[in-house]
Amino acid sequence: MSDTLVRRLRVPAESVEPLAGTPERVAFDRLRQGPAAASDLDELALRGGAVGLARWMTWSQHAIDHGVLSSVLIGPDGATFAEFVAQRPHAGPLEPRADARYGSLILSRFAFLHRGTEGAALESPTSRIRADLSPAAARVVSGFAAAFSIEAAVASAPPEAASAVRRLIPLLVACGLLIEVGAAAEDADPVISQWELHDMLLHERSRTQRSDGRRGATFRFAGIRPSPPAHDPNLGSPAIAFRRPDLGGLQGPDGALAHLMETRRSRSDLEPIDADRLGELLYRTSRIRAVVPGGDHPAAYDKLDRPHPSAGGMYELTTYVVVGDCPPLQRGIYRYDGIGHGLDLVCPAGPDLDRLLRDAAAATGLSSTPSLLLVLAADFTRLSWKYEAIAYASILKDVGVMFMAMQLVATAMGLGSCPIGGGDSDVFARAIGTDWLHHTSVGEFLIGS
């Protein structure tokens, strides 16, 4: 099996096994015995006819998407030379172009090599597949820190590993971990070229579904060490004590603001509201009060004026409304027009809308889907055009500002609200027809009565 690409089960078989007596179970039982070539597994499933093969292909892709089934490149010694594991769903088949003629190749500027659970791991937020590398394969990859060719990489490898190296490199290109010098969109595309690795990695890891499901409140250190204290135990006896203000005695706008700050609460068990109430909330938090032209200087840009602050006056956030039940609006996803004060339908009712509402329910512990979900989406190029190193951090600060503004206004209106800790930017971008690296969700917020 030297230099062969095979399939391997990565988790205990009992946790993912198909139903007994099905064509996919026949192929699965072969995998339980050890790695197997994809063609051999297909042949086993084909004993059940075309339907059997189709069932196996469906099951195996589901298993790949969830990190259960991997592709393994066997090295000259019969051990794993490299293993390819899906990081996110819809990774697609690992198939290098058969007619490819590569010139000089180089590591993607978004690729990074680090210590994994079983050796080195090469991954990138632009790739849905991670490559787990043996020490020999990691040495090959390190040569592509500068422009390098396949022939040069093969020539520099030990003779016994030459065939595995020649097989490895096109697989890394297929994953987007190696790219062709001078032909990469990441250096020329007006969207991707403005991203930095640390920003894109944070966006991808915190805002997209992971194949292993490990994102959010996993409590991974519970049982290993106690929860850190909620506050410094030395608090309570300051060296210099302030006079405590009488919040109840405040009058006028000062008292009203203090009341809102003190009575604000997050609630997720909410009832539907009508479109008029929704419109008022959006007008008071998300409308564009003015556009301020930037002028002719190369570093000038148009600014906006809204009811809340934003990094550099750029206001990169757009508010979308995911409607489950808000009469008289139809179910769908709407974009709020902050100038015209109204809604535009961008996605009718369908699976993506249902998924967004289900995710919001799961994130807040609801037993049923919410009636309304506000989604804050960012135009990433707006801030990354101006800011370096802090663009994504600034977006997240703007989301926090918007959450606070929405919750204070909701409290003033007698409404309930709840900021949500996470969402799926992949699903939202697909729903509204945008690129997840250009314009997609960065925050979610429940609203109701």
C-alpha positions, -999 to 999 in steps of 0.1 A, spaced: 0 0 0 31 23 -2 23 58 -15 -14 49 -17 -42 72 -6 -66 52 16 -96 59 39 -94 56 76 -120 57 105 -108 83 131 -133 76 159 -146 44 177 -167 25 151 -197 21 174 -203 59 175 -209 62 138 -218 28 124 -245 26 97 -276 4 100 -270 -33 98 -278 -49 65 -272 -18 44 -247 -15 16 -229 13 34 -225 -11 64 -206 -36 43 -180 -9 34 -180 4 69 -173 -31 83 -143 -33 60 -130 1 74 -133 -13 110 -105 -38 100 -82 -10 90 -75 16 63 -88 7 28 -86 22 -7 -116 43 -17 -120 22 -49 -122 -10 -28 -149 4 -6 -169 16 -36 -167 -19 -50 -180 -34 -18 -209 -9 -18 -216 -16 -55 -227 -51 -46 -259 -34 -36 -262 -20 -71 -263 17 -81 -285 24 -51 -259 8 -28 -231 28 -42 -252 60 -38 -260 52 -2 -223 46 5 -212 78 -11 -238 98 9 -228 82 42 -191 85 35 -194 122 26 -213 128 58 -186 110 77 -159 131 60 -177 163 68 -178 154 105 -142 144 107 -150 108 111 -135 95 79 -101 108 67 -78 103 37 -44 88 45 -13 89 23 8 58 32 45 64 32 73 41 20 76 24 54 39 15 54 32 42 81 11 73 77 30 100 57 1 125 58 -36 124 68 -62 148 55 -91 156 78 -121 178 72 -122 209 95 -156 222 83 -186 206 65 -188 205 27 -151 199 24 -156 182 -10 -135 154 -24 -97 155 -21 -89 153 -58 -59 170 -74 -63 181 -110 -53 152 -132 -39 175 -159 -22 199 -136 13 212 -145 26 231 -116 54 256 -117 68 272 -86 47 267 -55 47 284 -21 28 281 12 -4 301 13 2 331 35 -28 319 55 -13 285 61 4 277 94 22 247 108 18 238 145 20 208 168 -11 187 166 -23 157 186 -2 133 165 27 152 151 26 184 130 -6 199 116 -8 222 85 -40 242 82 -55 274 69 -87 293 76 -92 294 38 -91 256 36 -118 232 49 -92 204 52 -63 200 77 -32 180 68 -17 161 97 20 155 87 46 130 97 80 145 105 93 136 70 62 153 54 66 184 76 102 188 64 89 187 29 64 214 36 89 237 53 108 239 20 78 258 5 83 288 28 99 302 -3 91 294 -39 99 258 -46 89 233 -73 77 197 -71 108 185 -88 130 203 -64 111 189 -34 113 154 -48 150 158 -55 157 170 -19 138 141 -3 154 107 6 151 84 -25 127 60 -7 103 89 1 104 105 -34 72 88 -46 53 99 -14 65 134 -18 54 136 -54 20 124 -43 17 147 -13 23 180 -30 -7 180 -54 -29 170 -25 -17 201 -5 -24 222 -36 -59 207 -38 -65 217 -2 -53 253 -9 -24 249 16 2 253 -12 -5 278 -40 10 286 -73 34 316 -72 19 346 -90 -15 329 -96 -30 332 -62 -62 351 -55 -51 357 -19 -26 383 -31 -47 401 -58 -83 396 -49 -96 429 -34 -114 410 -6 -89 383 4 -58 405 0 -70 428 28 -73 399 53 -45 391 78 -40 356 92 -49 363 128 -81 381 118 -92 354 94 -83 326 118 -104 342 146 -133 347 122 -132 312 108 -127 295 142 -153 314 161 -180 319 134 -182 287 114 -192 251 123 -164 228 131 -164 191 120 -156 179 155 -184 201 170 -161 216 195 -171 252 197 -188 272 223 -196 261 259 -178 227 259 -165 231 295 -133 213 285 -116 220 318 -145 211 340 -134 182 363 -97 190 356 -96 223 376 -122 244 394 -137 274 377 -116 306 383 -131 330 409 -157 355 397 -137 383 412 -105 391 431 -110 379 467 -93 411 479 -121 433 466 -145 450 490 -122 472 511 -105 498 488 -78 521 501 -97 551 487 -135 548 489 -158 569 467 -191 583 477 -219 560 464 -243 580 441 -280 579 448 -293 565 415 -329 566 427 -326 604 432 -314 612 397 -339 632 376 -346 638 339 -325 620 312 -298 611 337 -323 593 358 -339 576 328 -305 563 316 -296 551 351 -330 532 353 -324 515 319 -288 505 329 -300 491 362 -331 473 350 -316 458 318 -318 420 317 -311 393 291 -342 372 284 -345 345 257 -381 333 264 -398 359 243 -431 363 226 -436 377 190 -438 414 184 -454 432 153 -435 449 125 -442 484 140 -424 476 172 -396 461 152 -393 491 130 -391 515 160 -363 495 175 -343 495 142 -349 532 138 -336 540 172 -305 518 169 -296 512 133 -307 541 111 -282 562 91 -287 598 102 -263 613 77 -235 605 52 -204 626 56 -183 628 23 -146 620 28 -130 643 2 -103 637 -23 -73 627 -2 -62 590 -9 -67 582 28 -101 599 30 -133 580 32 -170 586 36 -183 584 71 -217 577 85 -236 591 114 -257 567 135 -272 567 170 -241 549 184 -203 551 181 -183 530 157 -146 525 149 -134 554 128 -170 564 120 -169 537 94 -200 518 106 -193 485 88 -222 467 104 -256 461 86 -286 448 105 -306 419 91 -339 405 105 -345 368 104 -383 366 107 -400 335 120 -432 352 133 -436 390 131 -470 400 116 -476 411 89 -441 402 76 -437 369 58 -410 344 70 -377 353 55 -344 372 60 -346 409 55 -319 437 53 -326 469 71 -323 500 49 -309 525 73 -315 554 50 -350 547 37 -360 531 71 -375 498 58 -368 462 50 -357 444 18 -362 407 15 -329 390 7 -338 353 14 -373 338 14 -383 311 39 -362 279 35 -337 255 51 -311 283 58 -336 304 77 -347 274 97 -311 266 105 -304 301 117 -334 301 140 -326 265 153 -290 276 161 -302 306 180 -326 284 200 -297 260 208 -274 288 218 -299 302 243 -314 269 256 -348 274 240 -370 245 234 -386 261 203 -373 285 177 -374 322 183 -399 344 164 -373 371 156 -335 371 153 -315 402 145 -282 395 128 -253 420 126 -232 415 94 -199 432 87 -183 444 55 -148 433 64 -131 453 37 -144 486 51 -123 483 83 -94 463 69 -89 491 42 -80 515 70 -69 494 100 -40 469 103 -37 442 130 -69 455 148 -96 453 120 -115 422 133 -110 432 170 -126 466 161 -155 448 145 -162 428 176 -160 459 197 -186 475 174 -208 445 178 -206 449 216 -216 486 213 -245 477 191 -256 449 215 -257 474 244 -276 500 223 -302 475 212 -307 462 248 -311 496 263 -336 507 236 -354 474 240 -356 479 277 -369 514 272 -396 501 248 -407 474 273 -393 446 251 -372 416 260 -338 409 244 -308 386 246 -274 389 229 -262 355 216 -227 342 220 -222 326 185 -237 319 151 -227 303 118 -213 328 93 -211 301 66 -249 295 67 -257 332 68 -235 340 39 -251 312 19 -286 324 28 -280 360 16 -257 351 -13 -225 367 -1 -189 356 4 -181 347 41 -149 366 38 -166 398 24 -199 403 41 -215 380 67 -227 377 103 -206 386 133 -233 388 160 -269 377 167 -295 392 190 -330 380 201 -358 404 204 -394 400 215 -419 408 242 
